[in-house]
Amino acid sequence: MEKIEEKYDAAGLIPLSKLRSGQHGIIVSLLSKNNQTMHKLMALGVLPGMRVTVQQTYPGILFRIGHTQVAIDAELAQEIIIYIPVDKSTHDAKHHVLHTVVNKK
């Protein structure tokens, strides 16, 4: 079975669990196969397209979406795939790759 990191690393995407405190990015995908977990995350505003900022990485992952703080364990954070914008010149090229990866599902 292919690891999440290997699948998305080529497109410049990483799991939320890999972000450090203070880093931010855009949610591009939720990979949880548990419907109850997906509904909880979505009710909290954890949705593709939303900007997240990591505030703490231990003992769990604490991140902010808008005015909401969300705390989850590292295992669940592994299932939230993030795109980290770099700068304008690389953003346009990565956006094309990101669009291709997300729309292959």
C-alpha positions in Angstrom: 0.0 0.0 0.0 1.3 3.4 -1.0 2.0 5.8 1.9 0.1 9.1 1.9 3.3 11.1 1.8 4.5 9.3 -1.4 1.2 9.8 -3.1 1.0 13.6 -2.6 4.7 14.6 -2.2 5.2 14.8 -6.0 2.5 17.5 -6.2 3.9 19.5 -3.3 1.1 18.4 -0.9 1.6 17.1 2.6 -0.5 15.8 5.5 -1.4 18.3 8.2 0.6 16.2 10.6 3.8 17.3 8.9 3.3 21.0 9.4 5.2 22.8 12.2 3.8 25.3 14.6 3.2 28.6 12.8 3.0 27.1 9.3 -0.2 27.6 7.3 -1.7 26.1 4.2 -4.8 25.2 2.3 -6.8 22.0 2.8 -7.1 20.2 -0.5 -8.4 16.8 0.6 -9.9 14.8 3.5 -8.9 11.1 3.3 -10.8 9.7 6.2 -12.9 6.6 5.4 -14.9 7.0 8.6 -18.1 8.9 7.7 -18.7 10.0 11.3 -15.2 11.5 11.5 -15.7 13.2 8.1 -19.0 14.8 9.3 -17.4 16.0 12.5 -14.5 17.6 10.6 -16.8 19.2 8.1 -19.1 20.6 10.9 -16.0 22.2 12.4 -15.2 23.9 9.0 -12.4 21.5 8.1 -13.2 21.6 4.3 -11.2 21.7 1.1 -10.2 25.2 0.2 -10.0 26.4 3.8 -6.8 28.0 5.1 -5.4 26.4 8.3 -2.7 27.6 10.6 -1.0 25.1 13.0 -0.6 26.4 16.5 0.7 23.4 18.3 2.0 19.9 17.3 2.3 18.2 20.7 0.7 16.3 22.3 -1.9 16.6 19.5 -2.3 18.9 16.5 -4.0 22.2 17.4 -4.9 24.3 14.4 -7.0 27.3 13.5 -9.5 27.6 10.7 -10.9 31.2 10.6 -11.9 31.9 14.2 -12.2 28.2 15.2 -9.5 26.2 16.9 -9.5 22.4 16.3 -7.6 19.8 18.2 -7.0 16.3 16.7 -4.6 13.5 17.1 -1.7 13.0 14.7 -3.3 9.9 13.1 -6.3 12.0 12.0 -4.1 14.9 11.0 -2.3 12.4 8.6 -5.6 12.2 6.6 -6.0 16.0 6.0 -3.9 16.9 3.0 -2.5 20.4 2.8 -1.1 22.6 0.0 1.5 25.1 1.2 1.6 28.2 -1.1 5.2 29.3 -1.7 5.3 32.4 -3.8 3.5 33.8 -6.8 5.9 32.3 -9.4 5.6 28.8 -8.1 2.0 29.1 -7.0 0.6 29.2 -10.6 2.5 26.1 -11.6 1.6 24.2 -8.5 -2.1 25.3 -8.8 -2.2 23.5 -12.1 -0.7 20.3 -10.6 -3.0 20.6 -7.6 -6.0 20.9 -9.8 -4.9 17.8 -11.7 -4.3 15.7 -8.6 -7.6 16.8 -6.9 -9.7 16.2 -10.0 -8.3 12.6 -10.6 -10.5 11.3 -7.8 
